[in-house]
Amino acid sequence: MEINKVNLFASGLSVTILVICCLVFVFRLTGHQKIEYWLGIILILTAIPLTYLLFIAKQFQRPPLYYVQIGLMISFLIIELFFDYIFKLEFRKVTWIVIFYLIFFFGGTGGMLGVASLSGKIWLIVSVILFLIMTTLAFIQRAITGM
């Protein structure tokens, strides 16, 4: 696979992740828990193509930051899988766990901005706009729902 195709795939995946996160917050705000649940599963499944990107990174001589960006997002998805889907923890009421969770969430999704930027300025702009929307929705839904 050539680097431009890999970059485009990675950028599309980054934007997809950010859109799914925005939708999770919207559906949480509107009380559609089943849709939120299934969007969460789709989000967790993005770990599969992210892992693929991680494995082929050496082939394209990616810098160390790329590994950190992808690794943080995968780490967040694993945390999400265990906290919300396997153990079904009520962790959002425990401040120190929420802080830990948010570090990985914003680190991972923020890292996706760098990954998206590999395909050019337009991808970066779209990703930054989505990240800002997602961040706003995250804080609004936290204030309203406490989740």
C-alpha positions, 0 to 999 in steps of 0.5 A, a space after each residue: 500500500 502506498 503512503 498517500 492511501 494509508 494517510 487518507 485511510 488514517 485521516 478518514 478513520 480519525 474523522 470517523 472517530 471524532 464524528 462518532 464521539 460527537 454523536 455519542 454525546 448528542 444521543 446521550 443528551 437526548 436520552 437515546 441510550 441504545 443508540 449511544 451504546 451501539 455507537 460506543 461499540 462501533 467506536 471501540 471497533 475502530 481499535 482494529 484499523 488503528 492497530 493495523 495502522 500501528 503495525 504498518 507504521 514502521 514500513 512508512 517510517 512514522 515518527 515516534 509521535 505517531 505511535 503515541 497518537 495511535 497508542 493513546 487512542 487504542 488505550 482509551 478504547 481498551 479502557 472504554 471497553 473494560 469500564 463501560 462494556 465489560 465491567 459496567 463500572 459507575 466510574 463517572 461519579 468518582 473524580 480521580 477515575 474520571 480524570 484518568 479516563 478524560 486524560 486518555 479520552 482527550 489524549 487519544 482524540 487529540 492525537 487523531 488530529 495529528 493523524 488526520 493532518 497527514 493527508 493535508 490541511 483540509 483534513 486537519 481543519 475538519 478534524 480540529 472543528 470536529 474536535 472542538 464540537 466534540 469537546 463542547 458537547 462533552 462538557 455540555 452533556 457532563 453538566 446536564 447529565 453528570 455522565 
